[in-house]
């Protein structure tokens, strides 16, 4: 723990667990009693507590689990605005629309490349914008811009996951020349290009593969893009080649090299269904790509970026409803948001485990509860084979099956999602609390 006070550290552990088990950010429900509610308020207002300290605590746990593994670090930004709920809010600047009070969350999460499972939080920045006028963007150094978060996310990841093999993945907003020019040595990058940059030979980036041969034609799963969208399988052509991007005129010469050499991998969908926007990714990466297999790997790694969107949904509309929080002070809700990230990640970890996997149950639950879990699983099983818990006792998948059943899943139809897992985990936590009281 990095809070500097053992009592605050213990309270942080307790609150993280309460958010994960209760599935809510309502302080009265988190505290359970009047004394507990006051304890939550004191924690969020403590001078020992900050977003950085919470993130450091969670990151230390993630680092221990990532050691020796191949890890994908995904970073992205999500907006929390209080449209229609902005009365009495204090300390908030404008959100994305420039008017409504709100703030922004920029986490980095670790994903196991082999299993595609979410491991935990690596870093997080939470901030609100100034309400006053700012100097023009082009006249400010990168350190004075919000876009600096992409660079600091890379630096924090390289430091925290120093014992793992790490690739950073980010969407088009992170297409910043300095991100590549200042890349930490131990970190690989895959970034979706958004700007048709000038190349050192005088050409343009988006034309660089115009004459390149097709390496392969593959099927790629496209993640759902909104309510009612089940996703689809896209037929994609892959091309790749080396490019040397010229330093933009807006970047001062002494702060970066005159050019960076990268690989451009282009994935273009052919024969897209009617009414669907064809998939077209231009991915800039530090990986060397000389064959179809290497190009496919880059595309597959970038595809996993959608896992962070799941975290955001579990944090907001499909889970903890952070944007509905009644906390009115910016600093206190920032601390609550950092704690909520841990709860959202817990929900997604249970979703990940629903189909099995090697992770132990002790990642999320104490081994003292294994007897109770085994009995509870037997009680929840039905008569048919599909209604039996197929996972080994002691595995996270075994616990996830129980949570899904408690959340209302009947073992048929579609697999349990975040809402089902959140509701089931809440019931499971209450059941195990009763077991603990009865046995102790």
N, C-alpha and C positions, 0 to 999 in steps of 0.2 A: 504493500500500500504506500501511496505517495502523498497522503494527506497531512502528515506531520503531527497527527494526534490520533492515538489508538482508538479513542472513543468515536471519533468521526469516521475512522476507517471501518470500524465495526458497524456503524450506522449505514455507511455506504453499501456494505455487503448486504445488510438487511433490506435496504430500500431497493437495490437491484433485484433481489429475490422476490420482494413483494410486487414490484411492477410485473415481473415475469409470471408470477403465479396468479395474481389477481386480474391481470389483463386489463388494467385501467390506470389512468393517471390522475384520477380524482383523489385529492389528498385525504379526504375523509375516509374513503374506502381503503386507501393504502394504509392508513394508520390504524384502522379497525376500531380503536377506542379514542376517546378524547385525548388521553395522554399520548397515544401513538400518533394522532394527527398533529399535535404540537411538536412531537419529535421530528416529523417530516418537515414541518415549517422551519424548525431550528436548523436542520441539516441544510436545506436549500439556501438559508441566509447566513450560514457559517462563513467566517473569513477564511477558514481552512479549505473551503470547497470552491472549486472552479471547474470549468469545462476541461481545461488542460489536465488537471489532476485526476478527474474522472476518466478521461481518455487514456492517460498514462497507466492507470490501474488496470483498465480493461485490455490495453495493448500488451501489458506484461503477461497477462494470461494467454493472449493469442500467440505471442512470440514463443512461449513454452510449447504450445501445441504444434507450431509450424516448424520447429527445428528439424532439419534434415529432410524436409519435404519440398516438393515442387509446388510453389504457391503463385496464384494469380491475385494481384492486388487491384481492386477496382475502386475508382474514385468518381464521385459525381456530386452535384448540388441539387438540393430540393428547397423549395420555398414554402414557408408557413405564413399565411396571411390571415388576418382577423376580420375579413369582410363581414359586416353585419354583427361582429362581436368585438368591436374596437373601443367600446365605452370603458373609461377608467384605466385603459392601458397606459403604462408609464415606461418611458425609456426606449420606445420603439421608433425607428425611422420608417420611411416608406418601403413597401415591398416591391415586387416586380412591376406593378402598374404605376409606380411613382407617387401613389396617393395613399392607399390602404396601409395602415400600420402592419408590420410583419417582420420576419427575420429569415435567415438562411442557414441551412445545415449542409456541411460538406464533409461526409465521412469517407474513410478508406476502409474497405472490408477485405478480409483474406478468404480466398477460396482454394480448396484443394484441387489441383489440376486433375489428379487421377480419378477422384470420386465426384467432382463438381459440387461438393458440399461446402456450405458456408462455415468457416471456422470461428471467426470473431472479428472484433473491431481492431484496427491498426492505428487509426488516427481520426481526429474530428476537429473541425473548426465551425464555430457558430457565431454569427454576428448579425447586426442590423446596420442599415445604411444611415449616413448622416442626412438630416433633413435639409441642411443648407446646400448652397451651390458649391460645386467642386471645380477644380481647374480642368481644362480640356484633357481628355484621356491621352492623346498623343504626346502631350508635353510632360507627362508624369513617368517616373521610373517604374519598372515592373514591381518593385517592392511597395509602391504606393497605390497599386491597383488591386481590385478584387481578384484578378486573374493570377495573382501571386500564389493563391491557394493551391493551384495545380503543381507549382514547383515545390512548395513546402510539403505537399502530400507525398511527392516522390522522395524528398529528402528524409522525411519522417519514416517512410516505409523502409528505405535502405538501412536506416539506423535500427529500427525496431526488429526487423526480420533479417538481422545480419547472419543468422545461422540457417537460412533457407535460400533456395534458388527462386528468385522472384522476377515476375514480369508484371509491369504496371499497364493497365488497360483503362482507357478513358474515351469519352465521346468527343464530338466535333468541337465543343467549346474549349477543349484543352489543346487545340491545334495552335500552339504558340512556339515560335522559333526558339526562344530561350529554354523551353522545356527540353528540347533535344540538345541544344548547345551546352546546357548545364546539367545534363543527366548524370546522376551518381554512377560511378564506375560499375558497381555490382548489379545494376538494375537494367533490365530490358524494357522496351516500350512498345506498345501497340496503340496507336492513336488514329481515330477516323479523321481524315483530312477534310477541312471545310473551306480552305482558301486555295485558289488556283495560283500557287506561288511561282515566282520566277526561279528558273534553274540557272546554275552557274554558266551553262553553255548558251544561254539566251532563250531557251524554250520555256514552255509552261508545264506545270506539274500534271494537269489533267490531260495533256496531249502526249505525255511521255510514253504511254503504252499503246499508242495508236497503231503501231506496226508490230507489236509483240504477238507472238503466237499464243494460242490457247493452250494452257498447260493441262487442263482437265475440265470435264463437265461433271458436276456433283449435285447431290441433293442435300439441301441445308434446311433445318427446321427453323422457321420464323416464329418468334415468340408472339403471343397475343398482344394486340395493340389497343386494347380498350374493352369495355364491357360487351359481352356477347361474341367477341372475337376469340376463336379457339386456336388461332395460329394456323400455319400451313407448312407444307413441304415445298420449297422453291428449288427449281432447277437452275444452277448457277455455273457460269463459265469463269474460270480463274486465269488471270494473267499476272505476271510479276516482272520486276526489273529494278536495277539500281538507279537511284536519282541523287543528284547533288543540288541541294536547295541553297539558293543564294541568300545571304543575310539581308533582311529587309532594311530599307532606308530609315525606318523608325527606330532601329536598334543601333545604339552607339557602337562604334567600331571596337573600342577597347573592352566591351562587356561580353563579346562573343566572337567566335571565329567567323571568317568571311563566308563559309559554307559548311553545311553538315551533309554527310553522306548517309543515306537511308535506303531501305528497300520499300518500294511501292507495290502493294498487292491489291489488285482490283478484282472484286467479285461482282459480276453483273448478272442479274436474273434474266432468263429468256422465257418467253411464252408465259408471262404472268397472267393469272386469272383476271377476267374482266372485272373492273371496279377496284382492283388492288394496285397500289403503287409498287412498281417493280423494285426489287431489292437492288441497291447499287452502293457498294461500299468501296471506298478508296482508303486503304489502310497503310499508314506510314509506320514502319517498324525498324527496330535495330537488329532484328533477326536477319541472317543471310538466307535468301530463298533462291534455290537453284533448280528445284524440281516441284512436281505437283504435290507430293506428300508434304513438303515444307510449307507450301502455300495453303494447303488445307488446314494444317495445324494453326497457322496464324488466324485464319478465318474462324476456326473452332474456338480458339482462345478469346477472340473478340466477341463471339456469340455469347460467352458467359457473362458479358457485361450486364445483361438483363437481371442477374441475381440481385444487384443493388436496387433495382426498381422494386423487387419484391420486398426488400427491407423498408423502402419508403412507404409502400402500401400498408405494410404491417405497422408502421409508425403512425400512419394517418388514417385514411378512410376505411381500410379493411382491418384495422386493429385497435391501436391505442388512442386514436383520435386526438393527437397532440394539438391540432389546430382548434379544438374545442375546449382546451384547458382554461380553467377559470383563474389561473395565476395571472396577476396583472403586471408584475414588475419584470422587466426584461432580464435582469441578472438571474433572478430566481427561476424563470422559465427556461433560460439557457441551461442551467444546471439540471433541471428536470428533463430537458430534451436529451442531454447526454446520457442520463440514466435510462431514458426511454429507448435509446438505441440498443442498449443491452437487452431490454425486454423484447424488442422487435426481432433481434437476431435469434433469441431463444425460440421464438415462434417459428421462424424459418428453419432452424436446426431440426425441430420436430417434424416439419414438413419434409425436409431432406431425408429423414430417417424412416419415413413411412414404408419405403420399399426395401429396407434392409441396409446393411453396411457394416463396416468394422468398428465404428465408434462405440465405446463403452457407455453404459447408462450413467456411470459416475461423472461424465462430463456435465450432467445437469441435475443429478439427484444423488442423495447419500446412499451408500451401500446398505445401511441399516434398514432401509425400506424394502429390500429385495423380497423378503418373505411376504410382506403385505402386497407387493406388486404381483407376485405369483398367484396369490389367492384371488386378488381382484381380477386378474386376467382370466382365470378359470370361470369366475362368476359371469364375466362379460361374453364368454364364448357361446356360440350357438350350436345347433345340431349338425349343420353342414360343414364340410371341410373348409369352405371359404370363410366360415365364421370362427375358425380357430386361429389363435395367435401363432403365426408361422416362424417367429423370430426367437433366437436363443435368449434364455433368461440372463440378465446382466448386460444385454446390449441396449443401445439407445433406441434401436428399432422396436424392441419389445415394449419399451415405455411409450414410444410414439403410437403404437397400435392401441394401447390402453387409452391414451389421451384422445385418439380419434374416435374410439367407441363411446367414450364419455361425452364427447362433443356432438354425438348424434349420427356418426357414420355407421351404416348397416352392413359394411363389407362388400356391398355390391355397387354398381354404377361407377361414377367417377371417383378418383382418389380424394381423400380429405385435403382441404385447402387451409390457408392461414386462419380463417375465421373459425372453422371447426376445431383446429388444433388449439387455438387460443381459448375457446370455451371449454374444451375438454381438459386442458391443462389447469384451468381455474378449478374445475370440479375435482381433478386428481389431487391438486395441492390441498384442498379442503379435506378430502378423504384421508390423506396421509397425515394431516395435522391431527385429525381425530384419532388415528391409529397411534400416533406418538403420545397423545394425552392418555390414551387407554393403557398403553404398555409402560409408561414411565410414571 
